[in-house]
Amino acid sequence: MLGRLLDAAIADASYTDVHDRAMLYYRLLQHDVAAAEAIICNSDTVGGQFVEEVPSELQDRIFEEFNTLSVIYGQPSERFLLESARKARPVEETAGGANGAAEEESEEESDEEEAPAPAPPPAVANGNHTGGGMDLLGLDEALPSAPRTAPPFALEASATLEPAAFQQQWGGLPTADSWQHQTTLSVPLEQLSARFAARFVKTMAFGAVGDAAKFYFFARPAGSTSGILLLELVVSKSSGVASATLKAGGGGEAGARPFSALVREMLSS
């Protein structure tokens, strides 16, 4: 009988008080029947008053002193504070209220009179003054200039060289660069000359001796009339290691390192 009654009261949420009390009884009985009997059947009266039973005038007084000990004691401060403390408190509240009002007024004025932020001055490029500007402090001289990028390395498409001239210059020019490189070619060695020709690196001679394939190439830096780049390239067929010897002359010495990088690039694709 009691179980059906509690079940019906818990299932009906139209009366919150009945629902909550039925839930309380159910949980008490579920936890400990003896403890539930001691709590439910206790005849002691509850001390104090509920909030609803406190007079509205007293509630208003306590609410005015919110966030103080009045809330804990449930009484206005005049009932538990000394007379000297009560006399000093209105002075503090008056000062605090005046300060608060002044702060509120200053905030309102600052919001109303908020001026727009000034526009930033136009930036002046380093070393390039426009509109008659002058660097009076010499700051532009102290600032590092932007690094200049080197122009891309290019070769002359119409470079020509006779075999006799190649042999003569090869014997007379000093070595400008030499290196070894592990090739990863996707084409046979026989097509290496065609790949180099597409980048304006011309083939002077080609031959195979045992496991090694030997090439002689020449090129001319773009825009140069006398510069020359000569290359001996020996590629091992078994290991794929390429050994290069580079010679430069006629003003083409500056292009030796970029030319070596270009050759290694073509041997790696």
N, C-alpha and C positions, 0 to 999 in steps of 0.2 A: 504493500500500500504506500509506504513512504517513498519507495523507489519510483513508483509511477507518478507520485505527486511532484517529486523533484524533477523528474524528466519532463513533465508537462510545463513546469514553471521555467525551466531552463530553455525549452524550445520556444516559449512565447516571449518575444522581446518587446511587446507593446508596453509593458510596465517595467521600467528599468529597475526600480527598487526591488520588486519581487524577483526579477531575473537574477540580480546580483546577490541577493540574500540566498536564493536557492543554490547558486553556484558556490557560495561560501560554505553552506552546510554540506554540500556534496563533497567538496574537497577536504573538509575537516573529517567527515566520516570515512573518506577513502584513505586518509593518512593514519588516523588513530581514533578508534571509537571512544576510548576512555578520555582522551584529550578533548574530543568534540563534546562529550557530556560535561566535562569540567568547564568548558568555555560557554556553551549554550545555556546550561542550567545554573550558571553563577548568578547569585542573587545580589551581589554587591552593586551599589549604584555607581554610575559613571561620574567622575569628578569633572568639574568645569562645565562650560557651555559650548554648544555648537555655534558655528558662525551665524547661522540663521537666527539663533536665540539671543545674540548680543544686540543691545539697543543700537539703532542706526546712528544716533548722535555719538556714541562711543566709538563705533566703527569709523566715523568720519574723522574723529580726533586722532585715532591710531593711524589712519591712512595718511593724514597730513605729516606724520612723523615716520613715514615709511623709510626702511633701510636704517632703522635705529633700534635700540633695545626695547622700544615701545612695542614692536611687533612680537618680540620674544616674551615679554612680560604680559602682553595683552592689556596694557594700561597706558594712559598718557604719561609723558615724562614727568609731569608735575606731581605724580603720585609716588615716584621713587627717586627723584633727583633732589639734592639739597637746594635750599633757597638761594645760596650764592651762585650755584651753577645755573639756576634758572634765570637769574638776573643778568649774567654774562652772556647767555646764549642769544637773546634778541639783538644785542649789538653786533655779534658776529654775523647773524643772519642778514641784518640790514646792510652791513658792508659787503657781504657776499652777493646780495641781491643787486646792489648798486653796481658792483664790478661786472656782474653777469649782464645787466642791462647795457652797460657801456660796451662790453664785448659784442653783444648782439647788434647794437647800433653800428659799431665799427665794421662788423662783417657785412651788414646790409649796405653800408656806404661803399665798401670795397667792391661788392658785387655790382652795384649800380655804376660806379665810376671806373670800372676796369678798362684800362686803355689797351688798344691792340699792340701786340709785340712789334718792335721795329724790324723792318726788313733787313736781312743780312747784307753786308756790302758785297758788291760784285767781285768775283774772284778774278785775279789777274794772272795770266799765264807767266811762268818763269821766263824772264828774258824777253818778253814780248809785251810792252806797255802800249795800251790803246787809249785814245782820248787825251793825250798829253800828260799821262801820269808819270811821276818821277819817283824813283827809289831813293828817298832821302837818307835812309838808314843803312843802305847797302845790304839789305836782307837777301835780295835776289842773288847776289854774288855768293852768299854763304850756302844757299840751297843747292843741293846736288842736281845737276841736269839729268834729264831722262836719258837712259842708255840708248845708244843708237844701234839699231839692228843691222847686221851685215846683209848686203844684198845676196839673194840666192845664187849659188854657184851654177854657172852655165858654160857650155862648150860651144865652139864654133862649128856649125853644121857643114861648112864648105872647106874644112881643113884638108890639105893635101901634103904628102911628103914622099919623096922618091926613096926607093930602097937604099941607094948608095948614101944619100944624105942621112937616112935613119942609122945606118951602120956607122957612119963617121961620127955622128953626134952621140951615139950610144957609147962609143969608145972614149970620147973626150969629156962628157959631162959627168959631174960628181953625183953620187947617190943622194937623192933628196928624202927618200923614205923607203923602209922595208918592213915587212910584217908577214905573219902567217895567220890564216883564217880557216875555220872549219866550215866548209860550204854545205848548204842545204838546197841544192839546185833541184828544180822541178822539171828541168829539160836536160837532155843528153849533152855531153861536152861538145859534140859536133855542132850544136845549135848555139853555143856560147857567143860565137862571133856575131851572129844575127842579133842576139839580145844586146850586146854592147853597141852595135851599130845604131840601134834604135835610140841610144842616148848620145850619139855622135862621137863614140869611141871607135876609131877605125882600126881594122886588123892589118898588120904588115906581114905577118907570117904565122903559120900554124903547123904543128907536127906532133907526132906521138912517138915516144921512145920507151918501149917496154911498158911499165905501169904508169908512166908519167905522160901527161899531155902538156905541151909547151906552146904558149901564145906570146906574140909580140904585138902590142897595141901602141897607138899614138893618138894624141888629141891636142887641141889648141884652145886656151881659154877664150870665152866670148869677148869680142871687142879688142883682142890683141892681134897684132900683125906679125910679131916675131916670137912670141912666147910659144914654147913647145913642151909637151909632157910625153915621156916615153915610158912604157911599162913592159916588164917581162913577168909573165904569170905562168907558174908551173903547178899543175893540179894533179895530185895522186888519185888514180882511178879507184884504188882499193880503199883508201882511208878517207878520201874526199877533202884532204887538207890542201889548201892553196898557199903557195909561197910567192910573194910579190916583191919585186925590186923596181923602184920608181926613180926616174931621173928627170930633171927639169932644167930648162935654160931659156935664154932670150927674154927674161922677164916673167917667165911662167912659174918661178919658184914659189910665189905666194899661193898658187893654186894646187901645190903638191898635196897638202893635207886634205883639202876638200875633195880632190880627185881620188885619193885613197878611200875616203869615206864612201864616195859614190860607187867605187868598184866593189867594196865589201857589201854594199847594199844589193848590188846586182848578183852577187854570189850567194846571197841569203834568201833568194826568192825563186 
